[in-house]
């Protein structure tokens, strides 16, 4: 690719250093629901190499074989074909959204691994993005070391596997899917790809959502023995929903701050003097992106728009440096970013002569609709955030309560009602459990506030007691009233002491 190709098609591809950067958003997110992300994670962890594009076709064939089974002779000791169809299209079926009501395809809750072979692709046709790879990159970025990332990935495979410790329903269901699946992939541990990792020197000093996500993932896996398989999958969904979206928002913010720093240098300001300054000014996820009870989509849109503007600018500068004979190979650490910024400062004159800022303005003006998130990558980012965090909207009104692990809900019944930050019951259980992972007794709600701030969600402690969040905490029995505590409430761990003991070992 050349500078001219970038000017003609700014979204088609990127400079090699940017494309392979740990701070680039890969894979590029599109529409997904929580169940789609979990199903894709199954495929990434235990069905390595199974393409997302194969899932809809395999689902149609699996459903066809189930329908054809009713013409066969009933086998003693097996469930009847009509019973199996009830399991598929009644017990396991996930409610369709309003725009899906007329479409016929398998949409199943990913309770056990083999369900993910037939359901849970983001698209029903064409090339689908791979949410499981996004979670894998988050584990690499959020783990303390490469060895810790491998250990977490292996533990996740064990937790997602159906074993003797799972309930009878889950064990029976997995056996039935394995028996009925013809030429299906076997559930085998897939090694983690560590290409997206950060140096440990950066991880030790940075605060960002992926670090908290990995800790919360560990806490969620420790709690598996305290509930049924279906309940645990819902808990896992909640952690994955919040972690994946806020990780993408953090990356958007990093790109925006990096481009702002580049603009400042081109404007005559000095480059950062140290890696510590790069971490503090660019990489730290200290922004409180969302506020509890407030609309979320406009904020996400603002971050997505900033990312797209920055992406164009950074690629213009990288290609301009390439044409000046200065090649940049890596952008995957604070040291790499420091070296890039120093190079830009050294070549400030030639870059300005190459009119990099004018080229950036030209491209962004021409791509105004894309940068305003009305089409393309920006629109996809908004769809990803809204549908992953938002409560499932169902075509069947009687199933509106199906989704309980959401982080956004509609304020009102109108179609254009805003989506506000509000934790569903399962999401709240998950967050309280994770923030009290190592606690042996009640703790202040300040701990929950601090926990959510790691992800970028701000909670008003002064008004918590009478707020929607306070009411939900009381309804779920997660707090004790205490005049000496923050907001008069103390949180209590929601699950068994055995799970908490396992977490602390």
C-alpha positions in Angstrom: 0.0 0.0 0.0 1.1 3.6 -0.7 0.1 7.0 0.5 -2.0 7.5 -2.7 -3.8 4.2 -2.0 -4.4 5.3 1.6 -5.9 8.5 0.3 -8.2 6.6 -2.1 -9.3 3.9 0.3 -8.5 4.8 3.9 -10.4 1.9 5.5 -9.2 -0.9 3.2 -5.9 -1.6 4.9 -3.4 0.0 7.2 0.4 0.4 7.5 2.0 -2.8 8.6 3.2 -1.4 11.9 -0.3 -0.1 12.8 -2.1 -3.2 11.5 0.0 -5.5 13.8 -0.1 -3.0 16.8 -1.4 -4.2 20.1 -3.4 -0.9 20.1 -5.2 -1.6 16.9 -8.7 -2.9 17.2 -8.5 -6.4 15.9 -10.6 -8.2 14.9 -12.8 -5.3 13.8 -16.0 -5.5 15.8 -19.4 -5.7 14.2 -22.9 -6.7 15.4 -23.0 -9.3 18.1 -25.0 -10.4 21.2 -23.6 -11.8 24.4 -24.5 -15.3 23.3 -22.7 -14.8 20.0 -19.5 -13.7 21.8 -19.7 -16.7 24.2 -20.4 -19.2 21.3 -17.4 -17.7 19.4 -15.3 -18.1 22.5 -16.1 -21.8 22.7 -14.9 -22.1 19.1 -11.7 -20.2 19.8 -10.9 -22.2 23.0 -11.8 -25.8 22.0 -12.7 -25.9 18.3 -9.6 -24.4 16.9 -9.8 -23.5 13.2 -13.6 -23.9 13.0 -14.6 -20.9 10.7 -17.4 -18.6 11.8 -18.8 -18.8 8.3 -19.4 -22.5 8.6 -21.7 -22.1 11.6 -25.0 -21.1 9.9 -24.6 -23.8 7.3 -23.9 -26.5 9.9 -26.9 -25.2 11.9 -29.2 -25.6 9.0 -28.0 -29.1 8.3 -28.2 -30.1 12.0 -31.8 -28.8 12.2 -32.7 -30.7 8.9 -31.3 -33.9 10.3 -33.4 -33.4 13.5 -36.5 -32.8 11.4 -35.8 -35.9 9.3 -35.4 -38.1 12.4 -39.1 -38.1 13.0 -39.5 -40.5 10.0 -37.2 -43.0 11.5 -38.1 -45.8 13.8 -38.0 -44.9 17.5 -34.9 -46.4 19.3 -35.5 -47.7 22.8 -33.5 -45.8 25.4 -33.4 -42.6 23.2 -35.6 -39.6 23.4 -38.3 -39.3 20.8 -37.7 -37.0 17.8 -40.5 -34.6 18.8 -39.0 -34.3 22.3 -35.6 -33.4 20.8 -37.2 -30.8 18.6 -38.8 -29.3 21.7 -35.4 -29.2 23.3 -33.9 -27.4 20.3 -36.8 -25.0 19.5 -38.2 -24.5 23.0 -35.8 -25.1 25.9 -32.6 -24.1 24.2 -33.8 -21.6 21.7 -32.8 -18.0 22.3 -35.5 -15.4 21.5 -35.2 -13.7 18.2 -35.0 -9.9 17.9 -37.7 -7.9 16.1 -35.8 -7.7 12.9 -35.2 -11.5 13.0 -38.8 -12.7 13.6 -39.4 -13.9 10.0 -36.0 -15.7 9.6 -35.6 -19.4 10.1 -32.3 -20.4 11.6 -31.0 -22.1 14.8 -30.4 -19.5 17.6 -29.5 -21.4 20.7 -28.3 -20.5 24.2 -24.6 -21.7 24.3 -25.0 -23.8 27.4 -22.5 -26.5 26.3 -19.6 -26.5 23.8 -21.2 -28.4 20.9 -24.0 -25.9 20.7 -21.4 -23.4 19.3 -20.9 -25.7 16.3 -24.4 -24.9 15.0 -25.4 -21.6 16.5 -23.9 -18.2 17.5 -22.4 -16.7 14.4 -22.6 -12.9 14.1 -23.8 -13.2 10.5 -26.1 -15.7 8.8 -24.4 -15.2 5.4 -21.0 -13.9 4.2 -17.9 -13.3 6.2 -18.5 -12.9 9.9 -16.1 -11.3 12.4 -14.6 -13.5 15.1 -15.5 -12.3 18.7 -13.6 -15.2 20.2 -10.3 -13.8 18.8 -11.1 -10.5 20.5 -11.4 -12.2 23.9 -8.2 -14.1 23.2 -6.4 -10.8 22.6 -7.9 -9.3 25.8 -6.5 -12.2 27.8 -3.1 -11.7 26.3 -3.2 -8.0 27.0 -4.7 -8.3 30.5 -2.6 -11.1 31.9 0.5 -10.4 34.0 2.8 -12.4 31.7 2.7 -14.7 28.7 2.8 -17.7 31.1 -0.2 -16.3 33.1 -2.1 -15.8 29.8 -1.5 -19.5 28.8 -2.6 -20.6 32.3 -5.8 -18.5 32.1 -6.6 -19.8 28.6 -6.1 -23.4 29.8 -8.3 -22.8 32.8 -10.9 -21.3 30.6 -10.9 -24.5 28.5 -11.4 -26.6 31.6 -14.2 -24.3 32.8 -16.0 -24.4 29.5 -15.7 -28.2 29.2 -18.6 -30.3 30.5 -17.2 -32.6 33.2 -18.5 -34.8 36.0 -18.8 -31.6 38.1 -21.5 -30.1 35.9 -25.2 -30.7 36.5 -27.0 -33.6 34.9 -28.8 -31.5 32.3 -25.5 -30.1 30.9 -23.9 -33.5 30.8 -26.9 -35.1 29.0 -27.2 -32.1 26.6 -23.5 -32.4 25.6 -23.8 -36.1 25.0 -26.9 -35.7 22.8 -25.2 -33.0 20.7 -22.1 -35.2 20.3 -24.1 -38.2 19.4 -26.2 -36.4 16.8 -23.4 -34.3 15.2 -22.1 -36.0 12.1 -18.4 -35.4 11.3 -18.4 -32.6 14.0 -15.2 -31.1 15.4 -13.9 -32.6 18.6 -13.6 -30.5 21.7 -9.9 -30.2 22.2 -7.8 -27.5 23.9 -6.5 -24.9 21.4 -3.3 -23.0 22.2 -3.5 -19.3 22.8 -1.9 -16.9 20.3 0.3 -14.5 22.2 1.0 -12.1 19.3 -1.1 -9.2 20.9 0.7 -9.1 24.3 2.3 -6.1 26.0 5.6 -6.1 27.8 5.4 -6.8 31.5 7.1 -3.4 32.2 4.0 -1.7 30.7 1.5 -4.0 32.3 2.9 -3.3 35.8 2.2 0.4 35.5 -1.0 0.6 33.4 -4.7 0.7 34.3 -7.0 -0.6 31.6 -10.1 -2.7 31.2 -8.4 -5.9 29.9 -6.5 -6.2 33.2 -9.6 -6.1 35.3 -11.4 -8.4 32.8 -8.8 -11.2 33.3 -9.2 -11.0 37.1 -12.9 -11.0 36.8 -12.7 -14.0 34.4 -10.7 -15.9 37.0 -13.2 -15.0 39.7 -16.1 -16.2 37.5 -14.4 -19.5 36.7 -13.9 -20.0 40.5 -17.6 -19.6 41.1 -18.7 -22.3 38.6 -19.3 -24.9 41.3 -21.7 -22.7 43.2 -24.5 -22.8 40.5 -26.0 -24.7 37.6 -24.3 -24.7 34.2 -27.0 -22.3 32.8 -26.6 -19.9 35.6 -22.8 -19.9 35.3 -22.9 -19.2 31.6 -25.1 -16.2 32.3 -22.6 -15.0 34.8 -19.8 -15.5 32.3 -21.8 -13.6 29.7 -22.0 -10.6 32.0 -18.2 -10.4 32.5 -17.5 -10.9 28.8 -20.1 -8.3 27.7 -18.6 -5.5 29.9 -15.0 -6.5 29.3 -15.1 -6.7 25.5 -17.0 -3.5 24.9 -15.0 -1.4 27.3 -11.7 -2.8 26.0 -12.7 -1.6 22.5 -13.6 1.8 24.0 -10.2 2.0 25.7 -8.4 1.2 22.4 -10.4 4.0 20.7 -9.3 6.3 23.5 -5.7 5.3 23.2 -5.7 5.9 19.4 -7.3 9.3 19.9 -4.8 10.4 22.6 -1.8 9.1 20.4 -3.0 11.1 17.4 -3.6 14.2 19.6 0.1 13.9 20.8 1.3 13.5 17.2 -0.7 16.7 16.3 0.9 18.6 19.2 4.4 17.5 18.1 3.7 18.6 14.5 2.5 21.9 15.9 5.8 22.5 17.6 5.5 20.9 21.1 8.2 18.5 22.3 7.7 14.8 22.3 7.3 12.9 25.6 10.6 12.5 27.4 10.1 9.0 28.8 8.1 5.7 28.6 6.4 6.7 31.9 5.1 9.9 30.3 3.8 7.9 27.3 2.0 5.5 29.7 0.5 8.4 31.7 -0.6 10.6 28.8 -1.6 8.0 26.2 -2.0 4.4 27.5 -3.6 4.7 30.9 -7.3 4.0 30.9 -8.2 6.6 33.5 -11.2 8.1 31.7 -14.6 7.5 33.2 -16.3 6.9 29.9 -19.9 6.1 31.0 -21.9 7.2 34.0 -24.5 5.0 35.7 -28.0 6.0 34.8 -26.9 8.2 31.8 -27.2 7.6 28.1 -24.3 5.5 26.7 -24.6 5.4 22.9 -23.6 9.1 22.3 -20.5 8.6 24.4 -19.5 5.4 22.6 -20.1 7.2 19.3 -17.8 10.0 20.4 -15.0 7.6 21.2 -15.5 5.7 17.9 -15.4 8.9 15.9 -12.2 9.9 17.6 -10.7 6.5 16.8 -11.5 6.8 13.1 -10.0 10.3 12.9 -6.9 9.1 14.7 -6.6 5.9 12.6 -6.5 8.0 9.4 -4.0 10.4 10.9 -1.6 7.8 12.2 -1.6 5.9 9.0 -0.9 9.1 7.0 2.1 9.9 9.2 3.4 6.3 9.1 3.3 6.2 5.3 4.8 9.6 5.1 7.7 8.5 7.3 8.0 5.4 5.0 8.3 7.6 2.0 11.0 9.7 3.8 13.0 6.5 4.3 12.2 6.1 8.0 10.5 2.8 8.6 8.5 1.9 11.7 8.1 -1.8 12.4 6.4 -2.1 15.8 3.8 -0.2 17.8 3.2 -2.6 20.7 4.6 -1.0 23.8 5.2 2.4 25.4 8.8 2.1 24.2 7.7 1.7 20.6 5.3 4.7 20.9 8.1 6.8 22.5 10.4 5.9 19.5 7.7 6.8 17.0 7.0 10.2 18.6 10.7 11.0 18.8 11.0 10.1 15.1 8.1 12.4 14.3 9.7 15.2 16.3 13.0 14.6 14.4 11.2 14.7 11.0 8.8 17.5 11.9 9.9 19.7 9.0 9.8 17.0 6.2 6.5 15.8 7.5 5.0 19.3 7.3 6.5 19.7 3.8 4.8 16.5 2.8 1.5 18.1 3.9 0.5 15.3 6.2 -2.0 17.5 8.1 -3.6 18.6 4.8 -3.9 15.0 3.6 -5.5 14.1 6.9 -8.0 16.9 6.6 -8.8 16.0 2.9 -9.5 12.3 3.8 -11.5 13.0 6.9 -13.6 15.6 5.1 -14.3 13.1 2.3 -15.1 10.4 4.8 -17.3 12.5 7.0 -20.2 10.1 7.1 -18.0 7.2 8.1 -16.3 9.3 10.8 -19.7 10.4 12.1 -20.4 6.6 12.5 -23.3 6.7 10.0 -21.8 3.9 8.0 -18.8 1.4 7.8 -16.5 0.8 10.7 -17.9 3.4 13.0 -21.5 2.2 12.6 -20.3 -1.4 13.2 -18.6 -0.2 16.5 -21.8 1.3 17.7 -23.8 -1.8 16.8 -21.3 -3.9 18.7 -21.4 -1.8 21.8 -25.2 -1.4 21.8 -26.1 -5.0 21.1 -23.4 -6.6 23.3 -24.1 -4.4 26.4 -27.8 -3.7 25.8 -30.7 -5.8 27.0 -32.0 -8.2 24.3 -35.1 -6.8 22.5 -37.3 -9.7 21.6 -40.0 -10.1 19.0 -42.1 -12.0 21.5 -43.1 -9.7 24.3 -43.6 -12.5 26.7 -39.8 -13.2 26.5 -38.6 -9.7 27.4 -37.2 -10.8 30.7 -34.9 -13.5 29.0 -31.8 -11.3 29.2 -30.7 -10.5 32.7 -26.9 -9.9 32.2 -27.2 -6.6 30.4 -25.4 -3.3 31.2 -27.6 -1.0 29.2 -31.4 -0.8 29.2 -33.9 1.4 27.3 -35.3 4.3 29.3 -38.9 4.1 28.2 -40.9 2.1 25.7 -40.4 4.4 22.6 -38.3 3.1 19.8 -36.0 6.1 20.0 -35.7 5.9 23.8 -32.1 6.3 24.9 -30.0 3.4 26.1 -28.8 4.2 29.7 -26.2 2.5 31.8 -28.1 0.1 34.1 -26.9 -3.3 35.4 -29.3 -6.3 35.1 -29.6 -8.6 38.0 -27.1 -11.2 36.7 -24.6 -8.4 35.7 -24.9 -7.0 39.2 -24.3 -10.4 40.8 -21.3 -10.9 38.6 -19.8 -7.5 39.5 -20.4 -7.9 43.2 -18.9 -11.4 43.2 -15.8 -10.2 41.3 -15.1 -7.2 43.4 -15.5 -9.2 46.6 -13.6 -12.2 45.2 -11.1 -12.3 48.1 -13.3 -10.9 50.8 -14.4 -13.0 53.7 -17.2 -10.7 54.8 -19.1 -7.5 54.1 -17.4 -4.6 52.4 -18.3 -1.1 51.5 -20.1 -0.3 48.2 -17.1 1.9 47.5 -15.4 -1.3 46.4 -18.1 -1.8 43.7 -17.6 1.8 42.5 -13.9 1.4 42.3 -14.3 -1.9 40.4 -16.6 -0.4 37.8 -14.2 2.5 37.3 -11.5 0.1 36.1 -13.8 -0.5 33.2 -14.7 3.2 32.8 -18.1 3.3 34.5 -18.7 6.1 37.0 -21.1 5.5 39.9 -22.4 8.3 42.1 -21.9 7.0 45.7 -23.7 9.9 47.3 -27.0 9.0 45.7 -26.6 5.3 45.6 -28.9 4.4 48.4 -32.0 5.7 46.7 -30.9 5.0 43.1 -31.8 2.2 40.8 -28.5 0.6 41.6 -29.2 0.7 45.4 -32.7 -0.8 44.9 -31.3 -3.6 42.9 -28.6 -4.4 45.4 -31.3 -4.6 48.1 -33.7 -6.7 46.0 -30.9 -9.2 45.3 -30.0 -9.4 49.0 -26.4 -8.2 48.2 -26.2 -5.5 50.9 -26.6 -5.0 54.6 -27.8 -1.6 55.9 -25.2 0.0 58.1 -25.1 3.7 59.1 -21.3 3.5 59.3 -20.8 2.4 55.7 -20.6 4.3 52.4 -24.2 5.3 51.5 -25.3 3.3 54.5 -24.8 0.0 52.8 -22.3 -2.9 53.1 -22.1 -5.5 50.3 -21.9 -9.2 51.1 -20.4 -12.0 48.8 -23.2 -13.6 46.8 -21.8 -17.1 46.4 -20.5 -20.0 48.6 -17.5 -19.7 50.8 -16.0 -22.6 48.9 -15.9 -20.6 45.7 -14.3 -17.6 47.6 -11.8 -20.0 49.2 -10.8 -21.4 45.8 -10.3 -17.8 44.5 -7.9 -16.9 47.3 -5.7 -20.0 46.9 
